[in-house]
Amino acid sequence: MHVLPAEVTEKLDATGKLTFGDVVSGAVHDYDNKNGVAATVAGIPVKLKGDGHLGEGDEKTYAMDAVRLGFQDVQMAFNAGKARENPLKLVGELMQDGLFAAESLLPKPTPDAALAAGDNKAVKWDYPDVDSLLQDPQFGEALKVFAEEKAGELKAIVADLSADKQAAFQAGVIDPLLANPVETLRAIIFWTPDTGGGAFGRRQDNNASDYYDAVKAQGALQTLSWTQKYRLIFDLLGGATVGGDEDAIMGLLLANADDAKTLIRYFGWDRLEDEIDDGPGSEFADTFPRDVYGK
């Protein structure tokens, strides 16, 4: 594990947050720019690329044609206004089927079902959960393209730092990102703090409880992944499960009903009932009845 110098993290923080949505949209965007998007322009099949790959596809030709046609329309409008011609007559001359000439060159993406051999399908991103998205091979390829693009941007951020700090940044951020962007992203998404501590890790339940309290205070329990909940419950059960630990486990289970079923099945209904309902009351058994959650 590489610990980044404070000066490096400060520079990264100053660039603003990079959200998961930014990563997904950026990966799809960069993948399409590099590999091209199949489309039709005025009924003609084309492949369009973008950003650093502009000019590698058909985009340059049609962009120039659209600018030329738009310029002609502006000239015609200027001349008609100068001659005080009827503007309705001009509109009729400039538009066909409700479109100006330049608008007729707007590309229309080709549906996946109509793609020719060798064309790239649209990257699927709207999975029901993060794990399914990260397991998609095409999204993995898109993430590699995004990582390569982002690596250059990140290096520029620390370009004015000393050589040793740049080396730490390379080893701690750039190298893992380029080597395996999917697993790097997975590690970030499913991160939980190191809840160990004390002799033989006897403070792990206390640290996990503190982390739970911090997330709860931010109203962010529903954002925790299944893996994060599993790790926290595992640590909460590591010591004597009393008071706040029991509340924390219940809070983690209540955050998502589907996750609760999986977690209870993993840890065992009887074990959780014994740990949480070991005093007065039966909150766990009442909330998660055995005939529903204990199967």
C-alpha positions in Angstrom: 0.0 0.0 0.0 1.4 3.4 -1.0 0.8 6.4 1.2 0.8 9.6 -0.9 2.6 12.7 0.4 0.2 15.4 1.8 1.2 17.8 -1.0 0.1 15.3 -3.6 -3.3 14.7 -2.0 -3.8 18.4 -1.6 -3.2 19.0 -5.4 -5.6 16.1 -6.2 -8.3 17.5 -3.8 -8.0 20.9 -5.5 -9.1 19.5 -8.8 -12.5 18.6 -7.4 -14.4 15.4 -7.0 -14.4 12.6 -9.6 -17.7 10.8 -8.9 -18.6 7.2 -10.0 -21.0 8.7 -12.5 -18.1 10.8 -14.0 -16.1 7.6 -14.4 -18.8 5.7 -16.1 -19.8 8.5 -18.5 -16.1 9.3 -19.1 -15.4 5.6 -19.9 -18.2 5.4 -22.4 -17.3 8.8 -23.9 -13.6 7.9 -24.4 -14.4 4.4 -25.7 -16.7 5.8 -28.4 -14.2 8.5 -29.3 -11.4 6.0 -29.8 -13.3 3.2 -31.5 -15.9 5.2 -33.3 -19.7 5.2 -33.4 -21.6 3.8 -36.3 -24.3 6.3 -37.6 -26.0 7.5 -40.7 -25.8 11.0 -42.2 -28.5 11.8 -44.7 -29.0 8.0 -45.0 -25.3 7.3 -45.6 -23.5 4.9 -43.2 -20.6 6.6 -41.4 -18.2 6.0 -38.5 -17.6 9.0 -36.3 -14.8 9.6 -33.7 -14.0 12.4 -31.4 -11.6 14.4 -29.2 -8.0 13.2 -29.8 -9.2 10.9 -32.6 -11.0 13.6 -34.7 -10.2 13.1 -38.3 -9.7 9.4 -38.1 -13.4 8.7 -39.0 -15.9 10.4 -41.3 -16.6 13.3 -39.0 -14.3 15.9 -40.6 -15.9 15.7 -44.0 -19.5 16.0 -42.7 -18.6 18.7 -40.2 -17.0 20.8 -42.9 -20.0 20.3 -45.2 -22.4 21.3 -42.4 -20.4 24.5 -41.7 -20.3 25.3 -45.4 -24.1 24.8 -45.8 -24.7 26.9 -42.6 -22.5 29.7 -44.0 -24.5 29.6 -47.3 -27.7 30.0 -45.3 -26.4 32.9 -43.4 -25.3 34.6 -46.6 -28.7 34.1 -48.2 -30.4 35.5 -45.1 -28.1 38.5 -45.1 -28.7 39.2 -48.8 -32.4 38.8 -48.4 -32.5 41.2 -45.5 -30.4 43.7 -47.4 -32.8 43.5 -50.3 -35.8 43.7 -47.9 -37.3 40.5 -49.3 -40.2 38.7 -47.7 -38.7 36.6 -44.8 -41.4 33.9 -45.2 -40.2 33.3 -48.8 -36.6 33.0 -47.5 -37.6 30.4 -44.9 -39.3 28.3 -47.6 -36.0 28.5 -49.6 -33.8 27.6 -46.8 -35.7 24.8 -45.2 -36.6 21.4 -46.5 -38.8 19.0 -44.5 -38.6 21.4 -41.6 -34.8 21.4 -41.5 -32.1 23.8 -42.5 -29.5 22.3 -44.8 -26.8 21.9 -42.1 -29.3 20.2 -39.8 -29.9 17.5 -42.4 -26.3 16.4 -41.8 -26.9 15.7 -38.1 -25.8 12.1 -37.5 -28.2 9.4 -36.3 -26.7 6.6 -34.3 -27.2 3.2 -35.8 -29.1 0.8 -33.5 -27.1 -2.2 -32.2 -29.4 -4.6 -34.1 -28.6 -2.9 -37.4 -24.8 -2.7 -37.0 -22.5 -4.1 -39.7 -19.8 -6.7 -38.9 -16.9 -5.1 -37.1 -18.9 -2.1 -35.7 -18.8 -1.6 -32.0 -22.1 -2.0 -30.0 -23.0 0.7 -27.6 -21.4 0.2 -24.2 -24.0 -1.0 -21.7 -23.8 0.9 -18.5 -27.3 0.8 -17.0 -26.9 -2.4 -14.9 -28.9 -2.9 -11.7 -25.7 -3.0 -9.6 -22.1 -2.1 -9.7 -20.8 -5.7 -9.7 -22.6 -6.5 -12.9 -21.2 -3.4 -14.6 -17.7 -4.1 -13.6 -18.0 -7.7 -14.9 -19.0 -6.5 -18.4 -15.9 -7.1 -20.6 -16.8 -4.2 -23.0 -17.1 -1.8 -20.1 -13.8 -3.1 -18.8 -12.3 -2.1 -22.2 -13.9 1.3 -22.0 -12.5 1.7 -18.5 -9.0 1.0 -19.9 -9.3 3.7 -22.5 -10.6 6.1 -19.8 -7.7 5.2 -17.5 -5.2 5.9 -20.2 -6.7 9.3 -20.9 -7.0 10.2 -17.2 -3.5 9.1 -16.4 -2.1 11.9 -18.6 -4.3 14.5 -16.8 -3.3 13.3 -13.4 0.4 13.4 -14.2 0.1 17.0 -15.3 -1.4 17.9 -11.9 1.8 16.9 -10.0 4.3 17.9 -12.8 5.7 20.7 -10.7 6.4 18.6 -7.6 9.7 17.0 -6.7 10.9 13.8 -8.4 10.3 11.7 -5.3 6.7 12.9 -4.8 6.0 12.3 -8.5 7.4 8.8 -8.1 5.1 8.2 -5.1 2.2 9.4 -7.2 3.2 7.1 -10.1 3.5 4.1 -7.8 0.4 4.8 -5.7 -2.1 6.1 -8.3 -1.0 5.8 -11.9 0.5 2.3 -12.0 -2.5 0.6 -10.3 -4.9 2.6 -12.5 -3.2 1.5 -15.7 -2.4 -2.1 -14.6 -6.0 -3.0 -13.7 -8.5 -0.2 -13.9 -11.5 -2.5 -13.1 -9.9 -3.8 -9.9 -8.7 -0.3 -8.9 -12.2 1.1 -9.3 -13.6 -1.9 -7.4 -11.2 -1.3 -4.5 -12.3 2.3 -4.3 -16.0 1.6 -4.5 -15.9 -1.2 -1.9 -13.4 0.6 0.4 -13.9 0.3 4.1 -11.5 1.7 6.7 -8.9 -0.5 8.4 -11.0 -1.4 11.5 -8.2 -3.3 13.1 -6.4 -2.0 16.2 -5.3 -2.9 19.7 -3.8 -6.2 20.8 -4.9 -8.9 18.4 -7.2 -6.4 16.7 -9.5 -6.2 19.7 -10.6 -2.7 18.8 -11.9 -3.7 15.4 -15.5 -3.7 16.6 -15.2 -0.3 18.2 -13.6 1.2 15.1 -16.2 -0.4 12.8 -18.9 1.1 15.1 -17.3 4.5 14.8 -17.2 4.3 11.1 -20.9 3.3 11.0 -21.8 6.3 13.2 -19.9 8.6 10.8 -21.7 7.2 7.7 -25.0 7.4 9.5 -24.5 11.0 10.5 -24.0 11.8 6.8 -27.2 10.1 5.9 -25.3 7.8 3.6 -26.0 4.3 4.9 -27.9 3.5 1.7 -24.8 4.2 -0.4 -22.7 1.4 1.3 -22.2 -1.6 -1.0 -22.9 -5.2 0.1 -19.2 -5.8 0.5 -18.7 -2.8 2.7 -21.7 -3.9 4.9 -20.3 -7.4 5.1 -16.8 -6.2 6.2 -18.3 -3.9 8.9 -20.7 -6.6 10.3 -17.8 -9.1 10.3 -15.8 -6.7 12.4 -18.7 -5.7 14.6 -19.2 -9.4 15.5 -15.4 -9.7 16.2 -15.7 -8.6 19.8 -18.5 -8.5 22.4 -21.6 -7.4 20.5 -23.3 -5.0 22.9 -25.1 -1.7 22.7 -23.9 0.4 19.8 -22.6 -2.7 17.9 -26.0 -4.3 17.9 -27.6 -1.0 16.7 -24.9 -0.7 14.0 -25.6 -4.2 12.7 -29.3 -3.5 12.6 -28.8 -0.3 10.8 -26.6 -1.9 8.2 -29.2 -4.6 7.6 -32.1 -2.1 7.4 -30.3 0.0 4.8 -31.3 -2.4 2.0 -33.8 -5.3 2.2 -32.1 -7.3 -0.6 -28.7 -7.0 1.0 -30.1 -7.9 4.4 -31.3 -11.3 3.0 -27.9 -12.1 1.6 -26.0 -10.9 4.7 -28.3 -12.8 7.1 -27.9 -15.9 5.0 -24.1 -15.5 5.1 -23.7 -14.8 8.8 -26.5 -17.1 9.8 -29.9 -16.1 11.2 -29.4 -18.0 14.5 -26.0 -16.3 15.1 -27.3 -12.8 14.4 -30.4 -13.4 16.5 -28.2 -14.7 19.4 -25.9 -11.7 19.2 -28.5 -8.9 18.7 -31.4 -10.2 20.7 -29.3 -11.4 23.7 -31.0 -9.0 26.1 -34.6 -7.8 26.6 -36.6 -7.5 23.4 -36.5 -9.3 20.1 -35.8 -6.5 17.6 -33.8 -8.7 15.1 -36.3 -11.6 15.1 -39.3 -9.2 14.8 -37.7 -7.2 12.0 -36.3 -10.2 10.1 -38.5 -13.1 10.9 -36.9 -16.5 10.5 -39.4 -17.9 8.1 -38.5 -15.2 5.6 -34.8 -14.4 6.3 -33.6 -17.6 7.9 -33.9 -19.8 4.8 
